[in-house]
Amino acid sequence: MKMFVVFVILLHVSQHASALEVYEGVESVLLVCQDTSVPTRPTLMWTRHDLDPPIVHERNDAGDEPRAQNQRYRRRTSMKTDSLRTGDFSLTLRNPIISDSGTYTCTITAFGNTRTLTAVELQVKVSHPVFTLEVYEGAESVLLPCHIPFVSGPTTGVWSRSDLNPPTVHQRQQEEDELTDQNQRYRDRTSMKTDALQTGDFSLTLRKPHIFDSSSYTCTIRVTGEEPRLTDVQLQVKEPYMFPAEASVLLAFLLVALAVIVGLSVYVRRLLNKVPQVMADSGVETVYLLCKTTAHLPQDAKVEWKKSDRKVHVYENGSDQPGEQHQYYRGRTKLNEDLLKSGDLSLSLKYPTEGGIYTCTVYSRKGNILLKRKVELKVREFVGCKATVNNNCFLC
C-alpha cells in the first residue's frame, strides 16, 4: 500500500498543464515539454485525443515516426534532434491555424510503461488585420491584400463593401469565380489569383480605380467547419495632382531661367578655356609666345615648352637644358632671365615656319604641375615685296 501511494504521488508531480494563445498567421508556436529523467530506448509521443488518429508527432531512438501521424500535421511538426538525450521534448508547430486549437498531451513510453509529462492547451485565435491603401485615380490597378496561412478544407473567399447594394465586389468559390451577385460597378474590373486555394493568397486586383471606389473593403474567407477570417482594407483613391495655374507659370519661368544660366555657364566656360592666339608672318625674325603668372614659383621649378610631343624648350636647375630640346628648335628659342622670380615664362621663337598649339608647363621638384598655359601660333604666308629692283616690287 505504501509503494502504491508513492507511485501515485510521482505520477501527479510529473504532470504539468499549461495554456498557450497565439494568433493565426504566426510562423510557429512552441509547445513546451521537458523532463530530467530519460529512460533507455524511449518513445516520445504528442497526441490530441479529439482527433482520429490522435498522434500529432512521434519519435523513438530511430528518429521521427510519421506513419501513424494525423495527416493535418504532416510536415508541420518537429522536435530537436537531440531531444531523447537532453530531455527537451518540446514540439514546434508551424503555421498554426484555427483548427489546431485543442489539448496536446506529451507522453513517454519505455519497457511497456507510459508516463504523461505535460498537457498544453493551445488556442489559435483569428487575426483581423486592417490595411490602409492610397492610390491616384488613373493608376493601372491596385492590389487589396488578403491572406490565410493554411487552407485545410473547402473554402470560399468574398470581397465586399457594406455601403453598396448588392455588397459583393468579388467572390471565389472553391476554384472558380462566382460573380452572379457581383455589384455591376466592378464588372470586368476585379480578379484574384487562380491558385488562391493552394497559396492562401486571396488578394484582390482592382483595375482602373476611380474616386467612387474609395471605401472600406472586407475580405471574408470561410473554411468549412472553422470560424471565418476577416481582413479589412481601407482604400482611398485620390484625384491626380494638378499644378495651379500660378505654379505652372512660375515653373515655366524657372525653366527658362535655368536654360539661360546653363547657356551662360557654357559660354563662360568656353571663354575661360579659349586658347589665346598669336599671328605671325612666315619669315618674321622673332615671335613671342606669352606665358605669365603672378603666382609665387619655387626657384627649383622646371619650365617646359612643348608642341605636341616635341620639346621646344626646357629650363631646369636654374639653366636651359638644350640636350632635352628637339633638334628642330635648337638655336631658335630663348626664355627671359630670372623667369621664375618675375613670373614671365614667355618664349621667344625665331623664324617660325609652322603653327600649332604650344604648351607652357611648370613642374615642382616632385613632378607636380604648378602651372599650365596654352598658346596657339598661326603662321601666315608672307604676301608683299620681298625685294625691289628699280622701284619694282617682286612678289614671292
VENGIQUI-V842475 format. One line per field, one symbol per residue. psi: psi as a letter, one per 30 degrees, with the letter a starting at -180 (. if undefined). A space follows every 10 residues. Layout:
psi = ???
This chain:
psi = eeeeeeeeee eeefkkklkk kkkkflelkk jkjkkfjjlk ilkkkkljfg ljlfkekkka ffakjfegkk ffgkgflllk fgefefgjgk kkjkhkleff kakkkjlkkk hfkkkkelkk jkjjlklikk lkkkkkkfle lkkjkjkkfk kgakkkkkkl jfgljlfkek kjjcglkjge gkkffgkgfl llkfgeeefg jgkkkjkikl effkakkkjk kkkkglkkkk kkjjkjjlkk kkkleeeeee eeeeeeeeee eeeeeeeeee eefkkkkkkk kkfkekkkjk jlkfkkkkfg lkkkkljbgk jekkkkhgll ifffkkffgk gflklllhef efgjgkkkkk hkfkaakkkk kkklefgkkf kkkkkkkkjk kkjakflkjh gkkkl.
